[in-house]
Amino acid sequence: MFIEYPGYVDTALRLLEESGFVAYAVGGCVRDSIMGKAPDDWDITTSSTPEETISIFKDYRVIPTGIKHGTVTVIVDGVHLEITTMRIDGEYHDSRRPDNVEFTTDIVKDLSRRDFTVNAMAYNQTSGLIDPFGGQQDIKSRIIRCVGNPDTRFNEDALRIMRALRFASVLDFTIDGSTEESIRSNAHLLLNVASERIRVELIKLLRGKGVERILKDYKDVIFTIIPELKESDGFPQNTPFHIYDVWEHTAKVVSGVKNTPALRIAALFHDIGKPQKFYLDDNGIAHFKGHPELSAEMASDIMKGLRFSNAEISKICDIIRLHDTRPNGDKRRIARLCADYSCDTVRQTIELMRGDAAGKNPDYYEGDIKSYEIAEKQLDEIEKSDACLRLSDLEISGQDIVALGFKGREIGTVLNKLLELIIDEKAVNKKDILLDIAKKLKNI
């Protein structure tokens, strides 16, 4: 097997080897190369100590990012490259990092501390592939399997449970039986993991091509970190438009929307409020009136706990809140939504609606999709026309309104009225026309 390195990786490996040390590309970059994918980043492990590594790269910028655990970051050709000394980990007491590490020159000992076999491979062009735990075969078999004892791996760092689900989702692999059993029995350990770390892995999991399967097969793990979702599991929808319970529908919607973080998160939470808003009418048909607003409120609280940014929370909650605002062919309605939110939010909401339709009764799919296509075309027209959607877009200012004799709150009231008339296509955004309308409002 031959793996070709990028130039900056080749430079780093050559400098380490010319200095008398052994060095390998290691981990995910080796896995991706074997799978025929271009790695997003490259990591190097070496027999040199951090101090020796810093000395070797004295002519480069070096950042001692994790020197206690053997890692330094070297900037080669403008790229940040992590170089870590081969090591044996000590005991873990914080479910994240070992209390201490022992440096080693034995690559197999270093690989034995890693999480999964597909990530426990190393390579250099002198020794070839170093694969003591069968990672290459597990790639061929499309399996995620822990290195060594799964209970030990997950007790060292419980986030590895989420990483297992993430890799299974992203790579569309299955999880080995003993690893799966350990995941389920140790899922409670995730409650000890920092929310920020959970958030990062959750987003990556949701963006995987195998996400629907993982959400359904490992719902117990998902409900451990987001217990508010559990009530959706098995909750019937009892309407002609739905043939799945709320959780299975949710999994299908997540898989069906465009692969962006905001949309995948919005899809995960879009119906979380349905069980609380459920009621049956006299015909035995279920209704969930008000569930988008409640879902947005619940999603906001959950995302705050997971340390999403305020901007992310606001955007995603707007999409959730609007997802049941069905297009009715009225372009003015689309324009008003753009004015109240933004055209980008409206576009993403339509995309969520499209994914929502794919997770419903297929008998209604074509009709729904047609209405969304019309709405998207209307949105395109609105954006291309550079429509007046905000007060700042008006060809008239507050000073113009003051000059007509309006005072205080009247000024804002008039400007908002003019904007509404333009959005409703009852007025044109031209200063002379708007001044005439404002004068008439003064005389009312």
Helices and strands as residue ranges (DSSP letters): H 7-18, E 23-26, H 28-34, E 43-46, H 50-56, E 61-66, G 67-69, E 71-76, E 79-85, E 87-89, E 101-103, H 107-111, G 117-119, E 122-124, E 128-130, H 135-141, E 143-144, H 150-156, H 159-171, E 174-175, H 177-186, G 187-192, H 195-206, H 211-217, H 219-225, G 227-232, H 246-256, H 261-269, G 274-277, E 279-280, E 286-287, H 291-305, H 310-322, H 331-340, H 343-358, G 362-364, H 365-384, G 391-393, H 398-403, H 409-423, H 431-443
